[in-house]
Amino acid sequence: MAAVPPAVEPMLAQAGPLPDDARYHYEFKWDGYRACLRVGPTGAIRLNSRNGNDLTAEYPELAGGLGDMLGGRAAVFDGEIVALDEGGVPDFTLLQNRRTRRHALSFFAFDLLRLGAEALENRTYRERRDLLTALEPGNPNLFAIPPAYSHADLSATGLTPDGLLDVARQSRLEGLVAKASESRYHPGRRSPEWIKHALITTQEVVIGGWRPGGGRRTGTLGALLLGAHDDRGDLRYIGDVGTGFTQQALDDLHTRLGELGRNTSPFADQVPRDRAKNAHWVEPRLVGEVVYRRFTSDGRLRHTAWRGLRPDRDPAEAKLESLR
């Protein structure tokens, strides 16, 4: 595997208002796992999650999408692993359930970071996109190059960025990302040159404990106790979640958390007594994602629903600052 190029740590976007500016391109936001796809000159591939975990064996079918589009050249792609529903729309829940039920998968490549011997991080976004869209995947159902729209492209069709956001909403997509056309690629940095605007509000959380369920959930989970890290790196309790679980998710979480039990709370602050009652504490190793309606002044998530585990994230990435 020495001929396969090294992984590139992904550049990240900042959340913010959607710019209506001729200096930007606009991409749809995809609901999946961020990944780096590396290809050697022989066609051998390695697939890595955002946090560096090797996913090659977990998604072997994605290797079949490249065909001979690279002509013996090495390449590194930044993109998203997505599971598609019957309408061809990425569905995060389907990706979560893939261990027990197979779904159509695709790698959506939205950036090109190496082609042949040349590293492309110092090329502009516009130049990288031109090189990317010139490629012709062998199987576009497995390896897709989703569109990016310049401000001029939108204007020519009578659309504004907000209008494209409405298209995303109607198509059940997650939102938009605006990328400065002349921006370079900054590995491992969250840059204001990329701005994400989501249609739903989500938060990455660390599971620090769980409460047993009752009624139909007797013998399994009733709620998860959630945390995020403050500026000092301490894990703070930020609320719990008891809805949004499929039966499969409950069973999977119950098994996983049963292997992580500990005697004391992992949170740096005091969990309210009514929330801590009958709690089973766990080592804070599993990262998940919730959707929520608001974050209160007392530091709590409200009206939360579970979206799924995030194996592509490290616990340290779940930060309180992302809630501000």
C-alpha positions, 0 to 999 in steps of 0.5 A: 500500500506504499503507492497509495497517497497519504490521507489528508485531514479534512478542511471544515466549514464554519456555521453561519448565514448563507452569503449572497456573493459573486465570490462563492460557489454553492454545494448541497450539504450531504447527510453521511460520513465525511471521508477521504478516498485515496487511490494508488496508481494501480487502482488500489484504494484506502478509505479513511474517516474524518478522524483517521479510522480505516473504513476500506473493509467496511465499504468495499463496494465503493472501490468499484465506482472508479473504473479507469477514470484516473488512467493510472494516476494516484488521487486523493478525494474529499467527500461523503459516504452516503446511503441512498433511499429509494428516491436517491436521497442520502438518508443518515438513518439508512447509513446507521442501519447498514450493518443489518440491512444493506442499502445502496451506497455512494461516495460523493466526491466534492473535492480533489486534493491530489492528482498524479504527482501533484498535491492540489491543496494550494490550488484554488477551489475553482481550479480543484473543481475544474479538475474534479469535474473533468473526471469520468467515473466508471460507475457514477452510482458508486462514485458520484461528483455532485454539482457545485454552482457558481453565483453566476450559474444561479443568476443565469437560471434566476436563482439566488443562494436562498432559492437554492436553499429552498431547492435543498429543502424541497429535495429533503437535503441537509442544507448548503455549503458556500465555498469561496471560489479562490480559497485554498484547501486548509487541512484540519482547519475550520475556515471562514472561507467555507460556510455551512448553512443547515436546514436542521440544527444538530449537535455532536454529543458524547454519551456519558450514561443511560437510564433504563426504560420502562413499559415497552422499553423495559430491559433496554434504554430509556434515555441517554445522558449527553455531554460536550467538551468545554474550552478546557476540555472538560466533559459537561452534561448538556441534557439527555435524549429519549426519542428518535431510536429505532429498535435496532438502534436501541439494541445496538446501543444497549450492547455497546454501552454494556461494555463501557460501564463504570462506577462514577459519572464521567461528567465534570459537573453535577448531573441533576438528581432527577436525571442521574437517578438510576443512571448507568454511567459509561466511559465517554467513548461513543459519539452520537448526533442529536437534532434539537430545537434550542439550547437554553441559558442554563446550558441544556439541549431541549426537545432533542431526538436521536439521529445516530452514532458518529463513528467518524468523530472523536469524542474530543470533537464534540464541543460546547462552542459548536452550540453558541 
